[in-house]
């Protein structure tokens, strides 16, 4: 196994762990919680995409946008956990 495969395997494991946390919120109201899961997943993917673009293009505004998306994701995840 090369170093690149090792790094990619661990990165994918990390992303899978984050996505599992998004989908492990126990539903009290299925309609509302399924919408929250979709929003959380959207925010997380937007944050990752903006972060990757910010790193590749070296644009600070993309890093700021990624931080805002990530903050929104973490806040919604925390609210979801508190409502369990």
N, C-alpha and C positions, 0 to 999 in steps of 0.2 A: 504494500500500500504506500503510495507516494504521500508526500507532505500535503499536497493540494487536496487529495482525496480525504485525508484526515481532517483538514480544516473544513472542507465542505460538509463532511459528515457531522462534525460538531456544530457547525452553523445551522444545518437543517434540524438537528436535534433541539437546538435552542429555540428556533422558530416554531417547531412542533410543540414544545412545552408552553410557549406563550399562547399559541392558538388553542391548546387544550384548556388553558386557564380561562380563555374567553368563553369556550363552549361548556364549561363545567358549572356555570351558574345555575343553581337549582330553580326551576320556574315555579312561581306562585301564580302568575297570570300568564299563560303560554303566549298569548298574542303580543303582550307588551315585552316579554322577555326575549321572544324570538327577534323582535325588532331591535332590542338592545344588543343582541348578539351580532346582528347584521351591521349595526352602526359601529360597534367595537371593532369588528373585523375590518370594516372600511377604513376607520381611523388608523388602525395599525398598519395596514398596507399602504395607505397614503404617506404615513410617517416614514416607512421603510423606503418607499420610492423616492420621496423628496430627499431623504438622507443620502441615498445612493447618487442621485443627480447632483446634489450639493457637493459631494466628495469628488465625483467625476468631473464636473464642470467648474469646481472651485468657486461657487457662487454662495456667498454668505446668506443671501435672502432665502435660498432653498433650505439652509440649515435652520434658519429661524422658523420657516414654515413646518419643517419636520418636527421641531421642538413643540410647536403649537399643536400639531396633530397628535404627537405622543402625549402631551399633557392632557388633551381631551380624552384620549384612550384610557390613560391611567385614572383620571377622575371618574369616568363612566364605570370603569372596572371596580373602583373603590366603592362607588355608590351601589353598584350591584351586589357587592359582597356585604355591605352594611344592611341591605334590605333582605338578605337571606333569612 
